[in-house]
Amino acid sequence: MTYDFHAHIWPCADHGSRSEEDTEAQLAILRASGVKQVVATPHF
């Protein structure tokens, strides 16, 4: 199983996603790459 332990995917937080649509697109890319679990790591 593949994990991503440093993901900035929360919309409008840090330097990650700009919108919910961006987050959904990022998650789709991760899923297509074989990632099964993501740990969101905002800086605040």
N, C-alpha and C positions, 0 to 999 in steps of 0.2 A: 504494500500500500504506500502511496506517495503522499507526503504532507507538505504544506507550505506554512512555515512557522514565522513568517514575517510579511504580512500582507496589509497594505494600506488600502482597504476596499470600502471603508465607511464613507458614504456620500458627504462631501463638504468638510471632511476632517483631514488635517495634515495636508500632505501632497499627493493624496490618493485620488479617489473618484470625485468627479464634479457633480454627479447626479446618480439617482437610483438606476437609471438606464446604463450608465457607465459601470456601476457595480455589477449589474446583471451580465453585461458583456464580459467583464473581467472574470467572473465566476464561470461563464460558459467556456472561455479560453482555458482556464485551469482544468475544468472538467474534461475537456477534449484532450488535454495533455496528460490525463491520467491521475490528476490530483484528486484525492478522495476527501481530505479534510483540510480546512484552512483555519489558521489562528489569526484573527484580526488584531493588529498591534498599533492602535492609534497612539500618538505621543502625548495625549492629554488625558 
